[in-house]
Amino acid sequence: MLSRVWLPLTGRLPWAVVTFLDDAYQRGVLRQAGAVYQFRHARLRSHLAQAHRRS
């Protein structure tokens, strides 16, 4: 429960996570496989993973 406040406060997650995921899905950035969202574009996925490793 603490993570729902901590992650948005630190800028790691938007406040309205479900709204963010739905918007990204509608724009074609994410795809939904069951209950899981996945990035559709390999370049975006690798860019985000690389940025995460640097921090």
All heavy atoms as atom14 arrays in JSON, in Angstrom:
{
  "sequence": "MLSRVWLPLTGRLPWAVVTFLDDAYQRGVLRQAGAVYQFRHARLRSHLAQAHRRS",
  "atom14_mask": [
    [1, 1, 1, 1, 1, 1, 1, 1, 0, 0, 0, 0, 0, 0],
    [1, 1, 1, 1, 1, 1, 1, 1, 0, 0, 0, 0, 0, 0],
    [1, 1, 1, 1, 1, 1, 0, 0, 0, 0, 0, 0, 0, 0],
    [1, 1, 1, 1, 1, 1, 1, 1, 1, 1, 1, 0, 0, 0],
    [1, 1, 1, 1, 1, 1, 1, 0, 0, 0, 0, 0, 0, 0],
    [1, 1, 1, 1, 1, 1, 1, 1, 1, 1, 1, 1, 1, 1],
    [1, 1, 1, 1, 1, 1, 1, 1, 0, 0, 0, 0, 0, 0],
    [1, 1, 1, 1, 1, 1, 1, 0, 0, 0, 0, 0, 0, 0],
    [1, 1, 1, 1, 1, 1, 1, 1, 0, 0, 0, 0, 0, 0],
    [1, 1, 1, 1, 1, 1, 1, 0, 0, 0, 0, 0, 0, 0],
    [1, 1, 1, 1, 0, 0, 0, 0, 0, 0, 0, 0, 0, 0],
    [1, 1, 1, 1, 1, 1, 1, 1, 1, 1, 1, 0, 0, 0],
    [1, 1, 1, 1, 1, 1, 1, 1, 0, 0, 0, 0, 0, 0],
    [1, 1, 1, 1, 1, 1, 1, 0, 0, 0, 0, 0, 0, 0],
    [1, 1, 1, 1, 1, 1, 1, 1, 1, 1, 1, 1, 1, 1],
    [1, 1, 1, 1, 1, 0, 0, 0, 0, 0, 0, 0, 0, 0],
    [1, 1, 1, 1, 1, 1, 1, 0, 0, 0, 0, 0, 0, 0],
    [1, 1, 1, 1, 1, 1, 1, 0, 0, 0, 0, 0, 0, 0],
    [1, 1, 1, 1, 1, 1, 1, 0, 0, 0, 0, 0, 0, 0],
    [1, 1, 1, 1, 1, 1, 1, 1, 1, 1, 1, 0, 0, 0],
    [1, 1, 1, 1, 1, 1, 1, 1, 0, 0, 0, 0, 0, 0],
    [1, 1, 1, 1, 1, 1, 1, 1, 0, 0, 0, 0, 0, 0],
    [1, 1, 1, 1, 1, 1, 1, 1, 0, 0, 0, 0, 0, 0],
    [1, 1, 1, 1, 1, 0, 0, 0, 0, 0, 0, 0, 0, 0],
    [1, 1, 1, 1, 1, 1, 1, 1, 1, 1, 1, 1, 0, 0],
    [1, 1, 1, 1, 1, 1, 1, 1, 1, 0, 0, 0, 0, 0],
    [1, 1, 1, 1, 1, 1, 1, 1, 1, 1, 1, 0, 0, 0],
    [1, 1, 1, 1, 0, 0, 0, 0, 0, 0, 0, 0, 0, 0],
    [1, 1, 1, 1, 1, 1, 1, 0, 0, 0, 0, 0, 0, 0],
    [1, 1, 1, 1, 1, 1, 1, 1, 0, 0, 0, 0, 0, 0],
    [1, 1, 1, 1, 1, 1, 1, 1, 1, 1, 1, 0, 0, 0],
    [1, 1, 1, 1, 1, 1, 1, 1, 1, 0, 0, 0, 0, 0],
    [1, 1, 1, 1, 1, 0, 0, 0, 0, 0, 0, 0, 0, 0],
    [1, 1, 1, 1, 0, 0, 0, 0, 0, 0, 0, 0, 0, 0],
    [1, 1, 1, 1, 1, 0, 0, 0, 0, 0, 0, 0, 0, 0],
    [1, 1, 1, 1, 1, 1, 1, 0, 0, 0, 0, 0, 0, 0],
    [1, 1, 1, 1, 1, 1, 1, 1, 1, 1, 1, 1, 0, 0],
    [1, 1, 1, 1, 1, 1, 1, 1, 1, 0, 0, 0, 0, 0],
    [1, 1, 1, 1, 1, 1, 1, 1, 1, 1, 1, 0, 0, 0],
    [1, 1, 1, 1, 1, 1, 1, 1, 1, 1, 1, 0, 0, 0],
    [1, 1, 1, 1, 1, 1, 1, 1, 1, 1, 0, 0, 0, 0],
    [1, 1, 1, 1, 1, 0, 0, 0, 0, 0, 0, 0, 0, 0],
    [1, 1, 1, 1, 1, 1, 1, 1, 1, 1, 1, 0, 0, 0],
    [1, 1, 1, 1, 1, 1, 1, 1, 0, 0, 0, 0, 0, 0],
    [1, 1, 1, 1, 1, 1, 1, 1, 1, 1, 1, 0, 0, 0],
    [1, 1, 1, 1, 1, 1, 0, 0, 0, 0, 0, 0, 0, 0],
    [1, 1, 1, 1, 1, 1, 1, 1, 1, 1, 0, 0, 0, 0],
    [1, 1, 1, 1, 1, 1, 1, 1, 0, 0, 0, 0, 0, 0],
    [1, 1, 1, 1, 1, 0, 0, 0, 0, 0, 0, 0, 0, 0],
    [1, 1, 1, 1, 1, 1, 1, 1, 1, 0, 0, 0, 0, 0],
    [1, 1, 1, 1, 1, 0, 0, 0, 0, 0, 0, 0, 0, 0],
    [1, 1, 1, 1, 1, 1, 1, 1, 1, 1, 0, 0, 0, 0],
    [1, 1, 1, 1, 1, 1, 1, 1, 1, 1, 1, 0, 0, 0],
    [1, 1, 1, 1, 1, 1, 1, 1, 1, 1, 1, 0, 0, 0],
    [1, 1, 1, 1, 1, 1, 0, 0, 0, 0, 0, 0, 0, 0]
  ],
  "atom14_positions": [
    [[0.82, -1.19, 0.0], [0.0, 0.0, 0.0], [0.87, 1.26, 0.0], [0.53, 2.23, -0.65], [-0.93, -0.04, 1.22], [-1.92, 1.07, 1.23], [-3.03, 0.91, -0.15], [-4.45, 1.65, 0.47], [0.0, 0.0, 0.0], [0.0, 0.0, 0.0], [0.0, 0.0, 0.0], [0.0, 0.0, 0.0], [0.0, 0.0, 0.0], [0.0, 0.0, 0.0]],
    [[1.97, 1.21, 0.69], [2.88, 2.35, 0.74], [3.43, 2.67, -0.65], [3.63, 3.84, -0.99], [4.03, 2.05, 1.7], [5.1, 3.12, 1.85], [4.49, 4.4, 2.39], [6.22, 2.64, 2.74], [0.0, 0.0, 0.0], [0.0, 0.0, 0.0], [0.0, 0.0, 0.0], [0.0, 0.0, 0.0], [0.0, 0.0, 0.0], [0.0, 0.0, 0.0]],
    [[3.6, 1.65, -1.48], [4.14, 1.87, -2.83], [3.2, 2.7, -3.7], [3.65, 3.41, -4.59], [4.43, 0.53, -3.5], [3.25, -0.2, -3.65], [0.0, 0.0, 0.0], [0.0, 0.0, 0.0], [0.0, 0.0, 0.0], [0.0, 0.0, 0.0], [0.0, 0.0, 0.0], [0.0, 0.0, 0.0], [0.0, 0.0, 0.0], [0.0, 0.0, 0.0]],
    [[1.89, 2.65, -3.45], [0.94, 3.45, -4.24], [1.13, 4.94, -4.0], [0.71, 5.76, -4.81], [-0.49, 3.04, -3.94], [-0.82, 1.67, -4.48], [-2.28, 1.34, -4.44], [-3.16, 2.32, -5.02], [-3.53, 2.35, -6.3], [-3.07, 1.46, -7.12], [-4.36, 3.27, -6.73], [0.0, 0.0, 0.0], [0.0, 0.0, 0.0], [0.0, 0.0, 0.0]],
    [[1.76, 5.31, -2.92], [2.05, 6.71, -2.62], [3.51, 7.02, -2.92], [3.83, 8.04, -3.51], [1.71, 7.05, -1.15], [2.13, 8.46, -0.81], [0.23, 6.85, -0.89], [0.0, 0.0, 0.0], [0.0, 0.0, 0.0], [0.0, 0.0, 0.0], [0.0, 0.0, 0.0], [0.0, 0.0, 0.0], [0.0, 0.0, 0.0], [0.0, 0.0, 0.0]],
    [[4.4, 6.12, -2.51], [5.83, 6.35, -2.63], [6.28, 6.46, -4.1], [7.02, 7.37, -4.46], [6.62, 5.25, -1.92], [8.09, 5.44, -2.03], [8.96, 4.72, -2.78], [8.86, 6.44, -1.38], [10.22, 5.21, -2.64], [10.19, 6.26, -1.78], [8.56, 7.47, -0.5], [11.21, 7.09, -1.33], [9.59, 8.28, -0.05], [10.89, 8.08, -0.46]],
    [[5.86, 5.54, -4.95], [6.31, 5.55, -6.34], [5.87, 6.8, -7.1], [6.69, 7.4, -7.8], [5.86, 4.27, -7.05], [6.54, 2.99, -6.55], [5.92, 1.77, -7.2], [8.03, 3.03, -6.78], [0.0, 0.0, 0.0], [0.0, 0.0, 0.0], [0.0, 0.0, 0.0], [0.0, 0.0, 0.0], [0.0, 0.0, 0.0], [0.0, 0.0, 0.0]],
    [[4.63, 7.26, -6.97], [4.28, 8.53, -7.64], [5.03, 9.74, -7.05], [5.42, 10.64, -7.79], [2.78, 8.67, -7.41], [2.3, 7.28, -7.21], [3.42, 6.59, -6.49], [0.0, 0.0, 0.0], [0.0, 0.0, 0.0], [0.0, 0.0, 0.0], [0.0, 0.0, 0.0], [0.0, 0.0, 0.0], [0.0, 0.0, 0.0], [0.0, 0.0, 0.0]],
    [[5.23, 9.75, -5.76], [5.95, 10.88, -5.14], [7.38, 10.97, -5.62], [7.94, 12.07, -5.74], [5.93, 10.76, -3.61], [4.64, 11.17, -2.92], [4.73, 10.88, -1.42], [4.33, 12.63, -3.16], [0.0, 0.0, 0.0], [0.0, 0.0, 0.0], [0.0, 0.0, 0.0], [0.0, 0.0, 0.0], [0.0, 0.0, 0.0], [0.0, 0.0, 0.0]],
    [[8.0, 9.84, -5.92], [9.38, 9.84, -6.39], [9.48, 9.93, -7.91], [10.57, 9.89, -8.46], [10.11, 8.57, -5.9], [9.43, 7.42, -6.39], [10.21, 8.55, -4.4], [0.0, 0.0, 0.0], [0.0, 0.0, 0.0], [0.0, 0.0, 0.0], [0.0, 0.0, 0.0], [0.0, 0.0, 0.0], [0.0, 0.0, 0.0], [0.0, 0.0, 0.0]],
    [[8.33, 10.05, -8.6], [8.33, 10.2, -10.05], [8.54, 8.91, -10.81], [8.81, 8.93, -12.0], [0.0, 0.0, 0.0], [0.0, 0.0, 0.0], [0.0, 0.0, 0.0], [0.0, 0.0, 0.0], [0.0, 0.0, 0.0], [0.0, 0.0, 0.0], [0.0, 0.0, 0.0], [0.0, 0.0, 0.0], [0.0, 0.0, 0.0], [0.0, 0.0, 0.0]],
    [[8.41, 7.78, -10.16], [8.63, 6.48, -10.82], [7.36, 5.88, -11.41], [7.43, 4.92, -12.16], [9.24, 5.5, -9.83], [10.6, 5.91, -9.37], [11.15, 4.94, -8.4], [12.46, 5.39, -7.95], [13.09, 4.88, -6.94], [12.54, 3.89, -6.25], [14.26, 5.32, -6.59], [0.0, 0.0, 0.0], [0.0, 0.0, 0.0], [0.0, 0.0, 0.0]],
    [[6.22, 6.46, -11.07], [4.94, 5.93, -11.52], [3.93, 7.07, -11.53], [3.96, 7.93, -10.64], [4.49, 4.85, -10.53], [3.45, 3.84, -10.94], [3.96, 2.98, -12.08], [3.12, 2.94, -9.76], [0.0, 0.0, 0.0], [0.0, 0.0, 0.0], [0.0, 0.0, 0.0], [0.0, 0.0, 0.0], [0.0, 0.0, 0.0], [0.0, 0.0, 0.0]],
    [[3.05, 7.12, -12.53], [2.01, 8.17, -12.52], [0.99, 7.9, -11.42], [0.81, 6.75, -10.99], [1.37, 8.06, -13.91], [1.77, 6.75, -14.45], [2.98, 6.29, -13.74], [0.0, 0.0, 0.0], [0.0, 0.0, 0.0], [0.0, 0.0, 0.0], [0.0, 0.0, 0.0], [0.0, 0.0, 0.0], [0.0, 0.0, 0.0], [0.0, 0.0, 0.0]],
    [[0.31, 8.94, -10.98], [-0.69, 8.77, -9.92], [-1.84, 7.89, -10.37], [-2.31, 7.05, -9.64], [-1.22, 10.13, -9.48], [-0.27, 10.85, -8.57], [0.55, 11.87, -8.92], [-0.03, 10.59, -7.18], [1.29, 12.27, -7.83], [0.95, 11.5, -6.75], [-0.55, 9.69, -6.27], [1.42, 11.52, -5.45], [-0.09, 9.72, -4.96], [0.89, 10.62, -4.57]],
    [[-2.31, 8.09, -11.59], [-3.43, 7.3, -12.12], [-2.88, 6.2, -13.02], [-2.87, 6.31, -14.24], [-4.38, 8.2, -12.89], [0.0, 0.0, 0.0], [0.0, 0.0, 0.0], [0.0, 0.0, 0.0], [0.0, 0.0, 0.0], [0.0, 0.0, 0.0], [0.0, 0.0, 0.0], [0.0, 0.0, 0.0], [0.0, 0.0, 0.0], [0.0, 0.0, 0.0]],
    [[-2.4, 5.14, -12.43], [-1.72, 4.07, -13.16], [-2.65, 3.41, -14.18], [-2.27, 3.21, -15.34], [-1.15, 3.0, -12.18], [-0.52, 1.86, -12.95], [-0.17, 3.63, -11.24], [0.0, 0.0, 0.0], [0.0, 0.0, 0.0], [0.0, 0.0, 0.0], [0.0, 0.0, 0.0], [0.0, 0.0, 0.0], [0.0, 0.0, 0.0], [0.0, 0.0, 0.0]],
    [[-3.85, 3.06, -13.78], [-4.77, 2.38, -14.68], [-5.12, 3.27, -15.87], [-5.15, 2.81, -17.02], [-6.03, 1.92, -13.93], [-7.04, 1.33, -14.88], [-5.66, 0.92, -12.84], [0.0, 0.0, 0.0], [0.0, 0.0, 0.0], [0.0, 0.0, 0.0], [0.0, 0.0, 0.0], [0.0, 0.0, 0.0], [0.0, 0.0, 0.0], [0.0, 0.0, 0.0]],
    [[-5.33, 4.54, -15.62], [-5.62, 5.49, -16.7], [-4.44, 5.59, -17.65], [-4.6, 5.6, -18.87], [-5.95, 6.88, -16.12], [-7.03, 6.74, -15.2], [-6.31, 7.86, -17.21], [0.0, 0.0, 0.0], [0.0, 0.0, 0.0], [0.0, 0.0, 0.0], [0.0, 0.0, 0.0], [0.0, 0.0, 0.0], [0.0, 0.0, 0.0], [0.0, 0.0, 0.0]],
    [[-3.24, 5.65, -17.1], [-2.01, 5.7, -17.9], [-1.89, 4.45, -18.78], [-1.61, 4.54, -19.98], [-0.79, 5.84, -16.98], [0.51, 5.66, -17.69], [1.04, 6.69, -18.45], [1.21, 4.47, -17.6], [2.25, 6.53, -19.11], [2.42, 4.3, -18.26], [2.93, 5.34, -19.01], [0.0, 0.0, 0.0], [0.0, 0.0, 0.0], [0.0, 0.0, 0.0]],
    [[-2.1, 3.28, -18.2], [-1.98, 2.03, -18.96], [-3.05, 1.93, -20.05], [-2.76, 1.51, -21.18], [-2.07, 0.83, -18.02], [-0.91, 0.65, -17.05], [-1.2, -0.48, -16.08], [0.39, 0.41, -17.79], [0.0, 0.0, 0.0], [0.0, 0.0, 0.0], [0.0, 0.0, 0.0], [0.0, 0.0, 0.0], [0.0, 0.0, 0.0], [0.0, 0.0, 0.0]],
    [[-4.27, 2.32, -19.73], [-5.35, 2.3, -20.72], [-5.05, 3.25, -21.88], [-5.26, 2.91, -23.06], [-6.69, 2.66, -20.09], [-7.26, 1.55, -19.24], [-6.84, 0.39, -19.42], [-8.12, 1.86, -18.39], [0.0, 0.0, 0.0], [0.0, 0.0, 0.0], [0.0, 0.0, 0.0], [0.0, 0.0, 0.0], [0.0, 0.0, 0.0], [0.0, 0.0, 0.0]],
    [[-4.54, 4.43, -21.58], [-4.2, 5.4, -22.61], [-3.08, 4.86, -23.5], [-3.16, 4.95, -24.73], [-3.79, 6.73, -21.98], [-3.48, 7.79, -23.01], [-4.35, 8.08, -23.85], [-2.35, 8.31, -22.99], [0.0, 0.0, 0.0], [0.0, 0.0, 0.0], [0.0, 0.0, 0.0], [0.0, 0.0, 0.0], [0.0, 0.0, 0.0], [0.0, 0.0, 0.0]],
    [[-2.05, 4.3, -22.9], [-0.94, 3.74, -23.68], [-1.4, 2.57, -24.53], [-0.96, 2.41, -25.67], [0.19, 3.3, -22.74], [0.0, 0.0, 0.0], [0.0, 0.0, 0.0], [0.0, 0.0, 0.0], [0.0, 0.0, 0.0], [0.0, 0.0, 0.0], [0.0, 0.0, 0.0], [0.0, 0.0, 0.0], [0.0, 0.0, 0.0], [0.0, 0.0, 0.0]],
    [[-2.33, 1.77, -24.03], [-2.89, 0.66, -24.79], [-3.67, 1.17, -26.0], [-3.51, 0.68, -27.12], [-3.79, -0.19, -23.89], [-4.52, -1.28, -24.62], [-3.86, -2.43, -25.02], [-5.87, -1.16, -24.92], [-4.54, -3.43, -25.71], [-6.55, -2.14, -25.59], [-5.88, -3.29, -25.99], [-6.55, -4.27, -26.67], [0.0, 0.0, 0.0], [0.0, 0.0, 0.0]],
    [[-4.49, 2.19, -25.78], [-5.29, 2.76, -26.88], [-4.41, 3.4, -27.95], [-4.75, 3.41, -29.13], [-6.29, 3.76, -26.34], [-7.4, 3.12, -25.55], [-8.31, 4.14, -24.89], [-8.14, 5.35, -25.07], [-9.27, 3.67, -24.12], [0.0, 0.0, 0.0], [0.0, 0.0, 0.0], [0.0, 0.0, 0.0], [0.0, 0.0, 0.0], [0.0, 0.0, 0.0]],
    [[-3.28, 3.94, -27.55], [-2.36, 4.58, -28.5], [-1.47, 3.56, -29.21], [-0.7, 3.92, -30.11], [-1.49, 5.61, -27.79], [-2.27, 6.79, -27.29], [-1.4, 7.7, -26.44], [-2.18, 8.75, -25.82], [-2.29, 9.98, -26.32], [-1.68, 10.3, -27.43], [-3.03, 10.87, -25.7], [0.0, 0.0, 0.0], [0.0, 0.0, 0.0], [0.0, 0.0, 0.0]],
    [[-1.51, 2.31, -28.79], [-0.74, 1.27, -29.46], [0.67, 1.09, -28.93], [1.47, 0.38, -29.54], [0.0, 0.0, 0.0], [0.0, 0.0, 0.0], [0.0, 0.0, 0.0], [0.0, 0.0, 0.0], [0.0, 0.0, 0.0], [0.0, 0.0, 0.0], [0.0, 0.0, 0.0], [0.0, 0.0, 0.0], [0.0, 0.0, 0.0], [0.0, 0.0, 0.0]],
    [[0.99, 1.73, -27.82], [2.33, 1.59, -27.24], [2.43, 0.3, -26.44], [3.47, -0.35, -26.43], [2.66, 2.8, -26.34], [4.0, 2.65, -25.67], [2.61, 4.08, -27.16], [0.0, 0.0, 0.0], [0.0, 0.0, 0.0], [0.0, 0.0, 0.0], [0.0, 0.0, 0.0], [0.0, 0.0, 0.0], [0.0, 0.0, 0.0], [0.0, 0.0, 0.0]],
    [[1.33, -0.08, -25.8], [1.29, -1.31, -25.01], [0.32, -2.29, -25.63], [-0.62, -1.91, -26.32], [0.82, -1.02, -23.57], [1.67, -0.13, -22.7], [0.99, 0.08, -21.35], [3.05, -0.7, -22.5], [0.0, 0.0, 0.0], [0.0, 0.0, 0.0], [0.0, 0.0, 0.0], [0.0, 0.0, 0.0], [0.0, 0.0, 0.0], [0.0, 0.0, 0.0]],
    [[0.57, -3.56, -25.38], [-0.42, -4.58, -25.73], [-0.75, -5.34, -24.45], [0.06, -5.38, -23.52], [0.09, -5.53, -26.8], [1.25, -6.4, -26.35], [1.67, -7.3, -27.46], [2.87, -8.01, -27.01], [3.44, -8.94, -27.69], [2.97, -9.28, -28.86], [4.52, -9.53, -27.23], [0.0, 0.0, 0.0], [0.0, 0.0, 0.0], [0.0, 0.0, 0.0]],
    [[-1.92, -5.9, -24.41], [-2.35, -6.6, -23.22], [-2.36, -8.1, -23.52], [-2.97, -8.55, -24.47], [-3.72, -6.14, -22.79], [-4.1, -6.59, -21.41], [-5.38, -5.92, -20.93], [-6.08, -5.26, -21.69], [-5.69, -6.11, -19.67], [0.0, 0.0, 0.0], [0.0, 0.0, 0.0], [0.0, 0.0, 0.0], [0.0, 0.0, 0.0], [0.0, 0.0, 0.0]],
    [[-1.65, -8.86, -22.68], [-1.62, -10.32, -22.79], [-2.15, -10.85, -21.46], [-1.42, -10.95, -20.48], [-0.2, -10.8, -23.05], [0.0, 0.0, 0.0], [0.0, 0.0, 0.0], [0.0, 0.0, 0.0], [0.0, 0.0, 0.0], [0.0, 0.0, 0.0], [0.0, 0.0, 0.0], [0.0, 0.0, 0.0], [0.0, 0.0, 0.0], [0.0, 0.0, 0.0]],
    [[-3.44, -11.13, -21.42], [-4.06, -11.54, -20.17], [-4.14, -10.35, -19.24], [-4.64, -9.3, -19.59], [0.0, 0.0, 0.0], [0.0, 0.0, 0.0], [0.0, 0.0, 0.0], [0.0, 0.0, 0.0], [0.0, 0.0, 0.0], [0.0, 0.0, 0.0], [0.0, 0.0, 0.0], [0.0, 0.0, 0.0], [0.0, 0.0, 0.0], [0.0, 0.0, 0.0]],
    [[-3.57, -10.5, -18.05], [-3.58, -9.42, -17.07], [-2.3, -8.6, -17.11], [-2.07, -7.74, -16.26], [-3.77, -10.0, -15.67], [0.0, 0.0, 0.0], [0.0, 0.0, 0.0], [0.0, 0.0, 0.0], [0.0, 0.0, 0.0], [0.0, 0.0, 0.0], [0.0, 0.0, 0.0], [0.0, 0.0, 0.0], [0.0, 0.0, 0.0], [0.0, 0.0, 0.0]],
    [[-1.46, -8.83, -18.11], [-0.15, -8.19, -18.19], [-0.1, -7.24, -19.38], [-0.6, -7.55, -20.45], [0.96, -9.26, -18.35], [2.32, -8.64, -18.5], [0.93, -10.23, -17.19], [0.0, 0.0, 0.0], [0.0, 0.0, 0.0], [0.0, 0.0, 0.0], [0.0, 0.0, 0.0], [0.0, 0.0, 0.0], [0.0, 0.0, 0.0], [0.0, 0.0, 0.0]],
    [[0.5, -6.08, -19.19], [0.75, -5.15, -20.29], [2.2, -5.32, -20.74], [3.1, -5.48, -19.92], [0.54, -3.71, -19.84], [-0.9, -3.31, -19.69], [-1.53, -3.34, -18.46], [-1.64, -2.9, -20.79], [-2.85, -2.97, -18.32], [-2.96, -2.52, -20.67], [-3.56, -2.55, -19.44], [-4.87, -2.18, -19.31], [0.0, 0.0, 0.0], [0.0, 0.0, 0.0]],
    [[2.43, -5.27, -22.05], [3.77, -5.39, -22.62], [3.99, -4.27, -23.61], [3.06, -3.89, -24.33], [3.93, -6.73, -23.35], [3.73, -7.93, -22.48], [3.7, -9.21, -23.31], [3.35, -9.21, -24.49], [4.07, -10.31, -22.68], [0.0, 0.0, 0.0], [0.0, 0.0, 0.0], [0.0, 0.0, 0.0], [0.0, 0.0, 0.0], [0.0, 0.0, 0.0]],
    [[5.23, -3.75, -23.67], [5.55, -2.74, -24.68], [5.57, -3.4, -26.04], [6.13, -4.48, -26.21], [6.9, -2.08, -24.39], [6.85, -1.12, -23.25], [7.34, -1.47, -22.01], [6.29, 0.14, -23.42], [7.28, -0.58, -20.96], [6.23, 1.03, -22.36], [6.72, 0.66, -21.13], [0.0, 0.0, 0.0], [0.0, 0.0, 0.0], [0.0, 0.0, 0.0]],
    [[4.97, -2.77, -27.03], [4.89, -3.33, -28.37], [6.18, -3.13, -29.16], [6.48, -3.91, -30.04], [3.74, -2.69, -29.14], [2.4, -2.98, -28.56], [1.3, -2.36, -29.39], [1.21, -2.96, -30.71], [0.42, -4.0, -31.02], [-0.33, -4.53, -30.1], [0.39, -4.46, -32.24], [0.0, 0.0, 0.0], [0.0, 0.0, 0.0], [0.0, 0.0, 0.0]],
    [[6.92, -2.1, -28.89], [8.07, -1.73, -29.72], [9.37, -2.1, -29.01], [9.65, -1.66, -27.9], [8.05, -0.24, -30.03], [6.74, 0.18, -30.64], [6.43, -0.09, -31.95], [5.67, 0.82, -30.12], [5.22, 0.37, -32.21], [4.73, 0.93, -31.12], [0.0, 0.0, 0.0], [0.0, 0.0, 0.0], [0.0, 0.0, 0.0], [0.0, 0.0, 0.0]],
    [[10.19, -2.91, -29.67], [11.44, -3.39, -29.09], [12.4, -2.25, -28.78], [13.08, -2.27, -27.75], [12.1, -4.39, -30.04], [0.0, 0.0, 0.0], [0.0, 0.0, 0.0], [0.0, 0.0, 0.0], [0.0, 0.0, 0.0], [0.0, 0.0, 0.0], [0.0, 0.0, 0.0], [0.0, 0.0, 0.0], [0.0, 0.0, 0.0], [0.0, 0.0, 0.0]],
    [[12.46, -1.23, -29.64], [13.38, -0.11, -29.39], [13.0, 0.65, -28.12], [13.86, 1.05, -27.34], [13.42, 0.84, -30.58], [14.17, 0.24, -31.76], [14.21, 1.16, -32.94], [14.84, 2.43, -32.59], [14.74, 3.52, -33.33], [14.04, 3.51, -34.45], [15.33, 4.63, -32.97], [0.0, 0.0, 0.0], [0.0, 0.0, 0.0], [0.0, 0.0, 0.0]],
    [[11.71, 0.87, -27.93], [11.25, 1.56, -26.73], [11.55, 0.71, -25.5], [12.04, 1.22, -24.49], [9.76, 1.85, -26.81], [9.12, 2.47, -25.57], [9.77, 3.8, -25.22], [7.63, 2.63, -25.76], [0.0, 0.0, 0.0], [0.0, 0.0, 0.0], [0.0, 0.0, 0.0], [0.0, 0.0, 0.0], [0.0, 0.0, 0.0], [0.0, 0.0, 0.0]],
    [[11.26, -0.57, -25.59], [11.52, -1.49, -24.47], [13.01, -1.48, -24.1], [13.36, -1.36, -22.93], [11.06, -2.89, -24.88], [11.05, -3.88, -23.79], [10.41, -5.2, -24.18], [10.79, -5.67, -25.5], [9.94, -5.94, -26.48], [8.65, -5.79, -26.31], [10.37, -6.36, -27.65], [0.0, 0.0, 0.0], [0.0, 0.0, 0.0], [0.0, 0.0, 0.0]],
    [[13.89, -1.56, -25.08], [15.33, -1.58, -24.78], [15.8, -0.22, -24.25], [16.65, -0.16, -23.36], [16.13, -2.0, -26.0], [16.03, -1.05, -27.01], [0.0, 0.0, 0.0], [0.0, 0.0, 0.0], [0.0, 0.0, 0.0], [0.0, 0.0, 0.0], [0.0, 0.0, 0.0], [0.0, 0.0, 0.0], [0.0, 0.0, 0.0], [0.0, 0.0, 0.0]],
    [[15.23, 0.88, -24.78], [15.6, 2.21, -24.29], [15.23, 2.38, -22.81], [16.01, 2.87, -22.01], [14.9, 3.29, -25.13], [15.08, 4.67, -24.6], [16.26, 5.37, -24.71], [14.23, 5.46, -23.9], [16.12, 6.54, -24.12], [14.9, 6.62, -23.63], [0.0, 0.0, 0.0], [0.0, 0.0, 0.0], [0.0, 0.0, 0.0], [0.0, 0.0, 0.0]],
    [[14.02, 1.96, -22.46], [13.57, 2.07, -21.06], [14.39, 1.17, -20.15], [14.73, 1.57, -19.02], [12.09, 1.76, -20.95], [11.16, 2.77, -21.62], [9.74, 2.26, -21.62], [11.28, 4.13, -20.98], [0.0, 0.0, 0.0], [0.0, 0.0, 0.0], [0.0, 0.0, 0.0], [0.0, 0.0, 0.0], [0.0, 0.0, 0.0], [0.0, 0.0, 0.0]],
    [[14.72, -0.01, -20.61], [15.53, -0.93, -19.8], [16.94, -0.35, -19.6], [17.48, -0.43, -18.49], [15.62, -2.3, -20.47], [0.0, 0.0, 0.0], [0.0, 0.0, 0.0], [0.0, 0.0, 0.0], [0.0, 0.0, 0.0], [0.0, 0.0, 0.0], [0.0, 0.0, 0.0], [0.0, 0.0, 0.0], [0.0, 0.0, 0.0], [0.0, 0.0, 0.0]],
    [[17.49, 0.24, -20.63], [18.83, 0.83, -20.53], [18.81, 2.03, -19.57], [19.71, 2.19, -18.75], [19.32, 1.26, -21.91], [20.74, 1.74, -21.94], [21.16, 2.07, -23.34], [20.36, 2.54, -24.16], [22.42, 1.85, -23.64], [0.0, 0.0, 0.0], [0.0, 0.0, 0.0], [0.0, 0.0, 0.0], [0.0, 0.0, 0.0], [0.0, 0.0, 0.0]],
    [[17.79, 2.86, -19.67], [17.67, 4.01, -18.77], [17.5, 3.55, -17.33], [18.04, 4.17, -16.41], [16.49, 4.89, -19.19], [0.0, 0.0, 0.0], [0.0, 0.0, 0.0], [0.0, 0.0, 0.0], [0.0, 0.0, 0.0], [0.0, 0.0, 0.0], [0.0, 0.0, 0.0], [0.0, 0.0, 0.0], [0.0, 0.0, 0.0], [0.0, 0.0, 0.0]],
    [[16.79, 2.46, -17.14], [16.6, 1.92, -15.78], [17.92, 1.4, -15.22], [18.21, 1.59, -14.04], [15.55, 0.81, -15.81], [15.35, 0.17, -14.48], [14.72, 0.82, -13.44], [15.68, -1.06, -14.0], [14.69, 0.03, -12.39], [15.26, -1.11, -12.71], [0.0, 0.0, 0.0], [0.0, 0.0, 0.0], [0.0, 0.0, 0.0], [0.0, 0.0, 0.0]],
    [[18.72, 0.76, -16.05], [20.01, 0.23, -15.58], [20.97, 1.35, -15.17], [21.76, 1.19, -14.27], [20.66, -0.61, -16.69], [20.07, -1.98, -16.8], [20.87, -2.84, -17.77], [19.93, -3.64, -18.51], [19.71, -3.54, -19.81], [20.39, -2.7, -20.55], [18.81, -4.29, -20.39], [0.0, 0.0, 0.0], [0.0, 0.0, 0.0], [0.0, 0.0, 0.0]],
    [[20.89, 2.5, -15.87], [21.77, 3.62, -15.54], [21.45, 4.26, -14.2], [22.32, 4.78, -13.54], [21.67, 4.69, -16.62], [22.53, 4.41, -17.81], [22.56, 5.57, -18.75], [21.88, 5.14, -19.97], [20.98, 5.84, -20.63], [20.64, 7.03, -20.24], [20.42, 5.36, -21.71], [0.0, 0.0, 0.0], [0.0, 0.0, 0.0], [0.0, 0.0, 0.0]],
    [[20.18, 4.22, -13.81], [19.79, 4.89, -12.56], [19.96, 4.02, -11.34], [20.49, 2.99, -11.3], [18.35, 5.34, -12.63], [17.48, 4.24, -12.81], [0.0, 0.0, 0.0], [0.0, 0.0, 0.0], [0.0, 0.0, 0.0], [0.0, 0.0, 0.0], [0.0, 0.0, 0.0], [0.0, 0.0, 0.0], [0.0, 0.0, 0.0], [0.0, 0.0, 0.0]]
  ]
}
